[in-house]
Amino acid sequence: MVRKLKHHEQKLLKKVDFISWEETNNVHEIKIMKRYHIQKRDEYATYKKLSREVRELVRKIKELDQNDPFRIESSSQVLEKLNMLGLIPSRQDLELCDKVTASSFCRRRLPVVMVRTKMAENLKLASKLVEQGHVRVGTEVIKDPAFLVTRNLEDFVTWVDTSAIRKHILEYNEMRDDFEFYG
């Protein structure tokens, strides 16, 4: 026998419709968010939306005539852009663009690039270091782990000059210059 619901419980149940409950893909989403150490669900939702828009754009380009100059130009621009972002491996075929997913964007995040280049052991530590301001890309200090690193910027991911981690690495490699840290 089920007990009678209290007043506030009845009020709460009026707001939730269990018959037409929306089916979501939370398990897959949570799995990807854990794999890439994404703290905000909005960021992953943005990546999903961007990947969907890329696939729709490519589908529309494919619908055009093969010899249409606009198709040739736009397809080369899309391939160039996606390759520069690092979302596809080469600029050869539009078929590669169909494989762009939210995970493709996640793989270009700054902490993932740091782990791949062995600047950090794991994604959690890499995210922590980015948030604390130990990492710069080019000349700018980046404090947002959601920063997407393009192919051109991959080589410019380094430690901030005043970072204690950089100091420890230089000491370990016996390359530390005392003048830099005291002058």
N, C-alpha and C positions, 0 to 999 in steps of 0.2 A: 504494500500500500504506500502511496506517495503522499507526503505531507502537503498541507495547504500552503501555497506560496504567500509570503509576506507582501505587504503593500509595495515596497520599493523593488522587490523582485518581479512583481507583476508589471510595474512600470518599465523596468529594463527589458523585459521580454516583448513588450509592445514595439520597441524600437528595432528589434532584430527579426528579420524574416528568415526563418529556417527552411522554408519551402523553396525559395529561389535564391539560395546561398550561392554566391559567386565562387566558382572554382578558380583557384590560383595555383601557380607553380612554385610555391614557397620552398619546397624541398630543394629543387634545383637551384633556385636563387640563393638560398642560404649556403648551399655547398660551394657555389662560385664565390660568394662573398667571403667565406672562410678561407678558401684557397688563395685568394689574392689579398686578404686582410683588408677588406673594404668596410669601414665603420658605418658609413651612411648609405641607407638603402636608396636614397635619391640619386646618388652617383651611379649606382648600378642601373637604375631605371633610365638615366640619361644615356648610358652606354647602349642599353637595349634599343632605345628610341633612335639613336644615331645609326646603329647598325641596320635597323629596319629601313631607315630612310635611304641609306646607301644602297641596299638591295633593291628598293623600289626604283631609285634613280637608274640603276644599271638595267633593271628590267625594262624601263621605258626607253632607254637608249638602244637596247637590243631589238625592240619592236620596230625601230626605224629601218629604212632600206640600207642594205650593206654598202652601197656606193654613194650614199648621201654624204656630202662634205661635212655637214653639221654633225652627223653621227661619228665620222672619223675624228673630227676635232674634239668633240665632247668626250668621246671614249678615251682618247689619249690624255686629255686633261684629268679625267677622273682617275685613270690608272696612275698617272704621274703623282697626283695628290695623295692617293692611298699608299703608294710606294714610299713617298717621302715621309708620311706619317708612320710607316712601318707596319701597316695593317695587312699588306700583301707582300709576298716575297719578291715578285718581279712585275714588270710592266708589260707582259706579253699578251695576256688574254683577259677578256671581261669575265670569263668563268671564275677566275680567282676572286672576283668581287662578291660572288654569291656566297663565299665562305667567310665573309666578314661577319663576326658575331660580337656580342658584348665582351666575351673573353679576349677577343683581339685587342679591344681598347684597354682592357685590364692589364694585358701583358706589356703595354706601353707606359704604365704608371711608373713614377720615379722610384718607389721602393722595389718594384720588381726588377727594374733595370739595375739598381744597386746590388741586388742579390745575384743577378746574372753576371755582373762584373766583379763579383766577390768583394764588394765594399762592405757587405754585411752578411751575417750567417743565415738569417731568416727574415721573413717579411715583417714580423712584429717588431724586431729590433730596427729594421730599416725605416719603418713608419715612425717609430719613436725618434730616431735620429733626425729625420726630416722635420718632424714637428718641433723639435728642440732647436732647429736652425743650424745644424752641423754641416749641411750639404748646400752646395751652390751648383747652378747650371750656368756655365759661362761666367758672367760677372754678378749675376743676381742670386741672392740667398733665397732659397725656396723653402717655405714652411708648410706647404700644402701637399700631403701625400698623393692627392689626385692629379697632380701635375703630369701631363702627358709629354713624354720625351720623344722627339722626332729622331729620325736616323741621323740628321746633321748634328743634333745636340748630344747624342750618345757619348761622343768623345770628350765633351766638356763637363761631364758630371764629376765633380771633385769635392774635396773637403774645403770648408771655409778656412781662411788663413789663420784665424784665431782659435780654431777648434782644438780642444784638448785631445781629441781622437787623432787628428792629424799629427799632433806633437808626439803621441805615443807610437804611432806608426813609423814616424821618422826616427825616433829613438831606437825602435826595434830593428830597423834596417840600417842603423848606424849612419844615417844621412842627415841628422839634425844639425842645423846651423844655429849656434847660440845667439848670433847677432840678430837674426830674424825675430826671435822671441823676446829679447831684451831691449832692442833698439827701436 
